[in-house]
Amino acid sequence: MSLFQPTATFTGGSVDQHDVERIARATLRELGGVGAVLTIAQDVQPGRWRIDIKGTHGPERLRIKCGEGSTAQWVRQQIFEQYTAQS
């Protein structure tokens, strides 16, 4: 069972750090990154997030865009595509 709903939009129409972390953890688990240590931080520009990853054989940093009206599926897709492209 997945920990996120792919078609859900975020409460209040915006994405917060907790949302990004929850989706990133679930996506990395799907990609075999069990036990990875994540640090999530909002980037300089609004709606952009940095995900630092330690403990996997994949990339050490991902950058995603998500703002008002973004879905969990959109966030997941960006993480999945970047992770697989850099691995």
C-alpha positions in Angstrom: 0.0 0.0 0.0 1.4 3.4 -1.0 1.7 6.1 1.6 0.4 8.8 -0.6 -2.6 9.4 -2.8 -1.4 10.1 -6.4 -4.4 12.3 -7.3 -4.5 14.3 -4.0 -3.9 18.0 -4.0 -2.4 19.4 -0.8 -4.3 21.1 2.0 -4.6 24.8 1.3 -3.3 24.3 -2.2 0.3 24.5 -1.3 3.1 22.0 -0.5 4.9 22.2 2.8 8.1 20.5 4.0 6.2 17.6 5.7 4.4 16.8 2.4 7.6 16.8 0.4 9.3 14.6 3.0 6.5 12.1 3.2 6.3 11.7 -0.6 10.1 11.6 -1.0 10.4 8.8 1.7 7.7 6.7 0.0 9.2 7.2 -3.5 12.7 6.4 -2.4 11.4 3.2 -0.6 9.9 2.2 -4.0 13.3 2.8 -5.6 15.1 0.7 -3.0 16.4 3.5 -0.9 15.2 2.0 2.4 17.0 3.6 5.3 18.1 6.7 3.4 18.5 9.9 5.5 16.7 12.8 4.0 17.1 16.5 4.6 14.3 18.6 3.0 14.7 22.3 2.6 12.9 25.0 0.7 15.1 26.4 -2.0 15.7 30.2 -2.5 12.8 30.5 -5.0 9.3 29.9 -3.7 7.8 26.5 -4.8 11.3 24.9 -5.2 12.6 22.3 -2.8 16.0 20.6 -2.3 16.1 17.0 -1.1 19.5 15.9 0.2 19.9 12.1 0.4 22.5 10.1 2.4 22.7 6.3 2.5 21.8 5.3 -1.0 23.7 4.4 -4.2 21.8 7.1 -6.1 22.1 10.8 -6.3 23.0 12.9 -3.2 20.7 15.8 -4.1 17.4 16.3 -6.0 15.6 19.6 -6.7 11.9 19.6 -7.3 9.3 22.3 -8.2 5.9 22.2 -6.6 3.5 24.9 -5.7 -0.1 25.8 -5.4 -2.3 23.1 -7.0 0.6 20.5 -7.3 -0.4 16.9 -6.7 1.5 14.2 -4.8 1.8 12.4 -8.1 3.6 15.4 -9.7 6.1 15.5 -6.8 6.6 11.7 -6.9 7.2 11.8 -10.7 9.9 14.5 -10.4 11.7 12.5 -7.6 11.4 9.3 -9.5 12.7 10.7 -12.8 15.6 12.6 -11.3 16.7 9.7 -9.1 16.6 7.1 -11.9 18.3 9.5 -14.3 21.2 10.1 -11.9 21.6 6.5 -10.6 
